[in-house]
Amino acid sequence: MFQERLDAHQSVVAAREMRASTRPAPVAGTLNQSRPDARTPNGANRFSNSKRTTAEGAGSVAGQGLAVVGVAGIRSVRQEIALKLFTQRVAPNPTKLELFLAEKAALGCVIPLERVAVNLMKGEQSSPAIAALNGLQRVPFLQLDDGLVIPESLAIIEYFEERWPEPSMIGTGAQERARVRALERSIDSDILYAVAMIVHATNSPAGYPPNRGVVSWFSEAMKRPLAVLNQTLGDGRAFVAGARPTIADCSLAAALQFARFGKLQLPDGLDHIAAWNERYRVRDEVKGILIF
């Protein structure tokens, strides 16, 4: 079932990127620009898991400059595809990066990539082919055309933002960028990391043994960051940083999906985070990625 969801998701991502590549280039803007966001119908579950995988629009990506291949089949699709993204669907940091790419693509900025699927549950990140590229043996990482490897999700996002700055997912101007980065760093360091540690200490997809001490410590540690974020979202904003999505939304959605995947129940009283979750995960731009 898990692999079927991933296969369906890969088809959806490819189809969405093909559609986005035909849209006109966006006009530069700021975080205060309004854009429509989907609203969840009354009665929908809040943090709970729901199946949203769809193969709508899926089709061949041959000749489109896009590919998803396995580690054993690393290859180039077209000569102009010089960037290779090594990734694993659903894992939190790759999910954060995929959401970033989907949001950029939805606004007309399709970044040409060859995706190389690395099966973490089979240990492919420790294979000689991957270890030779990235000694950290984890994903995501990006290989540039000159062979340079960028191994951290946020560093990859920053690279993409520098190379393809429009539309910005970090904000424009010193104040906006600082605000977005502060929100994203707190979500990533205090919430996403805690969720990942708890999941791997209770129901680890990588097979790590249970650890009650880790669960207890991180469950307590993330309560305050969650409460602060919940209060921040209480002013009615559509997205984490304001009127349109940023990297902060990508990190939060990745954290909540991994919590659902690991059957982790978040603390009660997070109504504003739950409302954001309802709105964000049903949007066409991301619902093919948020498959749990």
VOPAKE-943493 format. One line per field, with one value per residue (C-alpha): x, y, z; residue number from 1. Coordinates in Angstrom, 1 decimal. Layout:
<zamis>
X = (X | ...);
Y = (Y | ...);
Z = (Z | ...);
nr = (NUM | ...);
</zamis>
This chain:
<zamis>
X = (0.0 | 2.8 | 4.6 | 1.4 | 0.8 | 4.3 | 4.0 | 0.7 | 2.2 | 5.1 | 2.8 | 0.8 | 3.9 | 5.1 | 1.7 | 1.4 | 4.9 | 4.1 | 0.9 | 2.7 | 5.5 | 2.9 | 1.9 | 3.2 | 6.0 | 4.7 | 5.1 | 7.4 | 5.4 | 5.5 | 4.1 | 1.2 | -0.2 | -3.5 | -4.2 | -7.2 | -6.9 | -9.1 | -11.4 | -12.1 | -15.8 | -17.6 | -17.1 | -13.7 | -11.1 | -8.5 | -5.2 | -6.6 | -5.4 | -7.4 | -6.6 | -6.1 | -3.9 | -5.0 | -3.6 | -5.6 | -3.7 | -0.9 | 0.9 | 4.2 | 6.9 | 9.1 | 10.6 | 9.5 | 12.8 | 11.4 | 12.0 | 11.8 | 14.3 | 15.7 | 19.2 | 20.2 | 18.9 | 20.6 | 20.5 | 20.0 | 16.6 | 17.7 | 21.0 | 19.7 | 18.6 | 21.8 | 20.4 | 19.7 | 17.6 | 18.0 | 14.9 | 12.4 | 8.7 | 6.9 | 10.1 | 9.8 | 12.8 | 12.2 | 8.5 | 9.4 | 11.5 | 8.8 | 6.2 | 8.5 | 9.0 | 5.2 | 4.4 | 7.0 | 5.6 | 2.1 | 3.1 | 4.8 | 8.4 | 9.2 | 12.7 | 14.1 | 15.2 | 15.9 | 14.6 | 16.4 | 14.3 | 16.2 | 14.4 | 15.3 | 13.4 | 15.7 | 18.8 | 19.6 | 21.0 | 23.9 | 24.6 | 28.1 | 26.6 | 24.9 | 27.6 | 30.1 | 28.0 | 26.9 | 28.9 | 26.1 | 24.0 | 20.7 | 18.2 | 17.4 | 20.5 | 21.1 | 23.9 | 24.8 | 26.1 | 29.7 | 29.3 | 28.9 | 26.5 | 24.3 | 23.1 | 20.6 | 17.0 | 17.1 | 20.4 | 18.9 | 15.9 | 18.2 | 20.1 | 16.9 | 15.7 | 19.0 | 18.9 | 15.1 | 14.1 | 10.6 | 8.2 | 9.9 | 9.1 | 11.2 | 9.8 | 11.1 | 13.0 | 15.0 | 12.1 | 9.9 | 12.8 | 13.8 | 10.2 | 9.7 | 13.1 | 12.4 | 9.0 | 10.5 | 13.5 | 11.2 | 8.9 | 11.8 | 14.0 | 11.3 | 8.4 | 9.5 | 12.6 | 10.6 | 8.0 | 10.6 | 12.4 | 9.1 | 8.0 | 11.4 | 11.2 | 7.8 | 6.8 | 10.1 | 9.8 | 13.6 | 13.4 | 14.9 | 14.0 | 11.4 | 12.8 | 10.4 | 12.9 | 13.2 | 9.4 | 8.9 | 11.6 | 10.6 | 6.8 | 7.4 | 9.9 | 7.6 | 4.6 | 5.7 | 6.7 | 3.4 | 1.5 | 3.3 | 2.7 | -0.9 | -1.2 | 0.5 | -2.0 | -4.9 | -5.1 | -6.9 | -3.9 | -4.3 | -0.8 | 1.9 | 3.6 | 0.7 | -1.3 | 0.6 | 2.6 | 6.3 | 8.9 | 7.4 | 4.2 | 6.3 | 8.1 | 4.9 | 3.0 | 6.0 | 6.0 | 2.2 | 2.3 | 5.1 | 3.1 | 0.1 | 2.3 | 3.7 | 0.3 | 1.5 | -1.3 | -0.4 | -1.5 | -5.0 | -5.9 | -4.1 | -7.2 | -5.5 | -2.9 | -5.6 | -7.6 | -4.4 | -3.9 | -7.4 | -6.9 | -3.4 | -3.5 | -6.6 | -5.1 | -4.5 | -0.9 | 0.0 | -2.6 | -0.7 | 2.3 | 0.5 | -0.7 | -1.1);
Y = (0.0 | 2.4 | 1.8 | 2.2 | 5.6 | 6.7 | 5.5 | 7.3 | 10.4 | 10.4 | 10.4 | 13.3 | 15.4 | 14.9 | 15.7 | 18.8 | 20.1 | 19.6 | 21.6 | 24.4 | 24.6 | 25.9 | 28.8 | 32.4 | 33.5 | 35.2 | 38.8 | 39.6 | 40.2 | 40.3 | 38.2 | 40.6 | 39.7 | 37.8 | 34.6 | 32.2 | 29.3 | 26.3 | 25.9 | 22.6 | 21.6 | 21.5 | 18.2 | 17.3 | 15.8 | 18.1 | 16.4 | 13.0 | 10.9 | 10.9 | 9.4 | 12.1 | 10.2 | 10.6 | 9.7 | 12.5 | 13.9 | 11.4 | 10.4 | 10.0 | 12.5 | 11.4 | 14.4 | 16.8 | 17.1 | 15.4 | 11.9 | 9.8 | 6.9 | 4.4 | 4.4 | 1.6 | 3.5 | 6.9 | 8.5 | 11.8 | 12.6 | 15.5 | 17.3 | 20.5 | 18.6 | 19.2 | 19.0 | 15.6 | 15.5 | 12.4 | 12.0 | 9.8 | 10.6 | 11.1 | 11.5 | 14.9 | 16.8 | 15.6 | 16.4 | 20.0 | 20.3 | 18.8 | 21.2 | 24.1 | 22.9 | 22.4 | 25.9 | 27.4 | 25.3 | 26.3 | 30.0 | 29.2 | 28.5 | 24.9 | 24.0 | 21.4 | 18.4 | 14.7 | 13.0 | 9.9 | 7.8 | 6.5 | 3.8 | 4.5 | 1.5 | -0.7 | 1.1 | 2.5 | 5.7 | 3.6 | 1.9 | 2.5 | 4.7 | 7.0 | 7.0 | 8.1 | 11.1 | 12.0 | 10.8 | 11.7 | 9.0 | 10.8 | 12.6 | 14.9 | 16.0 | 17.9 | 17.2 | 20.1 | 19.8 | 20.3 | 17.4 | 19.6 | 18.0 | 20.1 | 17.8 | 19.8 | 20.6 | 24.2 | 24.8 | 23.3 | 25.6 | 28.6 | 27.5 | 27.3 | 30.7 | 32.3 | 30.8 | 31.1 | 34.0 | 34.6 | 34.0 | 34.2 | 31.6 | 33.3 | 36.9 | 40.2 | 42.7 | 42.2 | 42.3 | 39.8 | 37.4 | 37.5 | 36.9 | 34.0 | 32.4 | 32.8 | 31.0 | 28.2 | 27.7 | 27.3 | 24.9 | 22.8 | 22.8 | 22.6 | 20.8 | 18.8 | 17.5 | 16.5 | 14.8 | 12.8 | 11.8 | 10.6 | 8.7 | 6.9 | 6.1 | 4.6 | 3.4 | 3.8 | 3.1 | 2.7 | 0.0 | 1.9 | 0.3 | 2.0 | 4.5 | 5.8 | 8.4 | 10.0 | 10.1 | 11.7 | 14.3 | 15.5 | 15.3 | 17.8 | 19.9 | 20.6 | 21.7 | 25.4 | 25.8 | 24.3 | 26.6 | 29.7 | 28.8 | 28.1 | 31.6 | 33.1 | 31.6 | 32.9 | 36.2 | 34.6 | 34.6 | 32.2 | 30.9 | 30.7 | 33.9 | 35.8 | 36.0 | 33.5 | 30.3 | 30.3 | 27.8 | 28.0 | 26.3 | 23.6 | 22.7 | 22.6 | 20.5 | 18.1 | 17.8 | 17.1 | 14.6 | 12.6 | 12.7 | 11.2 | 8.6 | 7.7 | 7.7 | 10.4 | 12.3 | 15.9 | 17.8 | 19.1 | 22.7 | 23.5 | 24.7 | 27.3 | 24.9 | 22.4 | 25.0 | 25.8 | 22.1 | 21.7 | 24.6 | 23.8 | 20.1 | 20.2 | 22.7 | 21.4 | 22.5 | 20.1 | 17.4 | 15.0 | 15.3 | 15.1 | 11.6 | 10.7);
Z = (0.0 | 0.9 | -2.4 | -4.3 | -2.8 | -3.7 | -7.3 | -7.7 | -6.1 | -8.5 | -11.5 | -10.0 | -9.4 | -13.0 | -14.5 | -12.3 | -13.3 | -17.0 | -16.6 | -14.7 | -17.3 | -19.9 | -17.7 | -18.2 | -15.9 | -12.7 | -11.8 | -8.9 | -5.7 | -1.9 | 0.9 | 1.2 | -2.2 | -1.8 | -3.6 | -3.2 | -0.9 | -0.7 | 2.3 | 3.9 | 3.9 | 7.3 | 9.1 | 7.6 | 9.9 | 11.2 | 12.0 | 11.1 | 8.1 | 4.9 | 1.5 | -1.1 | -3.6 | -7.2 | -10.6 | -12.3 | -15.2 | -14.9 | -18.1 | -19.7 | -19.0 | -21.9 | -23.6 | -20.9 | -19.1 | -15.9 | -14.5 | -11.5 | -11.5 | -9.1 | -7.7 | -10.0 | -13.0 | -12.6 | -16.0 | -17.8 | -19.5 | -21.7 | -21.8 | -20.3 | -17.2 | -15.2 | -11.7 | -9.9 | -6.8 | -4.7 | -2.6 | -0.8 | -0.8 | 2.6 | 4.6 | 6.2 | 4.8 | 1.2 | 1.7 | 2.7 | -0.5 | -2.7 | -1.3 | -2.1 | -5.7 | -6.1 | -4.8 | -7.2 | -10.1 | -9.4 | -9.9 | -13.2 | -12.0 | -12.9 | -11.9 | -14.3 | -12.2 | -12.6 | -9.4 | -8.2 | -5.8 | -2.9 | -0.9 | 2.7 | 4.0 | 1.9 | 3.1 | -0.4 | 1.2 | 2.4 | -0.9 | -2.4 | -5.2 | -2.8 | -0.1 | -2.8 | -3.6 | -0.1 | 2.8 | 5.2 | 3.6 | 3.9 | 1.6 | 0.1 | -1.6 | -4.9 | -7.4 | -9.6 | -13.2 | -12.0 | -9.5 | -6.4 | -3.9 | -1.6 | 1.2 | 3.3 | 2.4 | 3.4 | 1.7 | -1.5 | -1.1 | -0.7 | -3.9 | -5.9 | -4.5 | -5.6 | -9.0 | -9.6 | -7.4 | -8.8 | -7.3 | -3.9 | -1.3 | 1.3 | 0.9 | -0.4 | 1.7 | 4.9 | 7.3 | 5.4 | 4.8 | 8.5 | 9.6 | 7.2 | 8.1 | 11.8 | 11.5 | 9.3 | 11.6 | 14.7 | 12.9 | 11.5 | 14.6 | 17.3 | 15.7 | 12.6 | 14.3 | 17.4 | 15.4 | 13.5 | 16.7 | 18.3 | 15.2 | 15.0 | 18.7 | 18.5 | 15.0 | 13.0 | 9.3 | 9.4 | 12.0 | 15.0 | 18.4 | 20.6 | 23.1 | 25.8 | 27.0 | 23.6 | 23.2 | 26.6 | 26.2 | 22.7 | 23.4 | 26.2 | 24.3 | 21.4 | 23.5 | 23.8 | 20.1 | 19.0 | 21.4 | 20.2 | 16.5 | 17.3 | 18.8 | 15.8 | 13.4 | 15.5 | 13.6 | 10.7 | 8.2 | 5.3 | 5.5 | 8.2 | 7.2 | 5.8 | 2.6 | 0.5 | 1.1 | 2.0 | 3.1 | 6.6 | 5.3 | 3.6 | 6.8 | 8.9 | 6.3 | 6.2 | 10.0 | 10.2 | 7.4 | 9.1 | 12.3 | 10.5 | 8.8 | 12.2 | 13.9 | 16.3 | 18.1 | 18.7 | 21.8 | 22.2 | 21.9 | 18.6 | 16.9 | 14.7 | 13.5 | 12.8 | 10.8 | 8.8 | 8.2 | 6.8 | 4.4 | 3.2 | 2.6 | 0.3 | -2.1 | -5.6 | -5.5 | -2.7 | -2.2 | -4.4 | -2.1 | 1.2 | 0.7 | 4.4);
nr = (1 | 2 | 3 | 4 | 5 | 6 | 7 | 8 | 9 | 10 | 11 | 12 | 13 | 14 | 15 | 16 | 17 | 18 | 19 | 20 | 21 | 22 | 23 | 24 | 25 | 26 | 27 | 28 | 29 | 30 | 31 | 32 | 33 | 34 | 35 | 36 | 37 | 38 | 39 | 40 | 41 | 42 | 43 | 44 | 45 | 46 | 47 | 48 | 49 | 50 | 51 | 52 | 53 | 54 | 55 | 56 | 57 | 58 | 59 | 60 | 61 | 62 | 63 | 64 | 65 | 66 | 67 | 68 | 69 | 70 | 71 | 72 | 73 | 74 | 75 | 76 | 77 | 78 | 79 | 80 | 81 | 82 | 83 | 84 | 85 | 86 | 87 | 88 | 89 | 90 | 91 | 92 | 93 | 94 | 95 | 96 | 97 | 98 | 99 | 100 | 101 | 102 | 103 | 104 | 105 | 106 | 107 | 108 | 109 | 110 | 111 | 112 | 113 | 114 | 115 | 116 | 117 | 118 | 119 | 120 | 121 | 122 | 123 | 124 | 125 | 126 | 127 | 128 | 129 | 130 | 131 | 132 | 133 | 134 | 135 | 136 | 137 | 138 | 139 | 140 | 141 | 142 | 143 | 144 | 145 | 146 | 147 | 148 | 149 | 150 | 151 | 152 | 153 | 154 | 155 | 156 | 157 | 158 | 159 | 160 | 161 | 162 | 163 | 164 | 165 | 166 | 167 | 168 | 169 | 170 | 171 | 172 | 173 | 174 | 175 | 176 | 177 | 178 | 179 | 180 | 181 | 182 | 183 | 184 | 185 | 186 | 187 | 188 | 189 | 190 | 191 | 192 | 193 | 194 | 195 | 196 | 197 | 198 | 199 | 200 | 201 | 202 | 203 | 204 | 205 | 206 | 207 | 208 | 209 | 210 | 211 | 212 | 213 | 214 | 215 | 216 | 217 | 218 | 219 | 220 | 221 | 222 | 223 | 224 | 225 | 226 | 227 | 228 | 229 | 230 | 231 | 232 | 233 | 234 | 235 | 236 | 237 | 238 | 239 | 240 | 241 | 242 | 243 | 244 | 245 | 246 | 247 | 248 | 249 | 250 | 251 | 252 | 253 | 254 | 255 | 256 | 257 | 258 | 259 | 260 | 261 | 262 | 263 | 264 | 265 | 266 | 267 | 268 | 269 | 270 | 271 | 272 | 273 | 274 | 275 | 276 | 277 | 278 | 279 | 280 | 281 | 282 | 283 | 284 | 285 | 286 | 287 | 288 | 289 | 290 | 291 | 292);
</zamis>
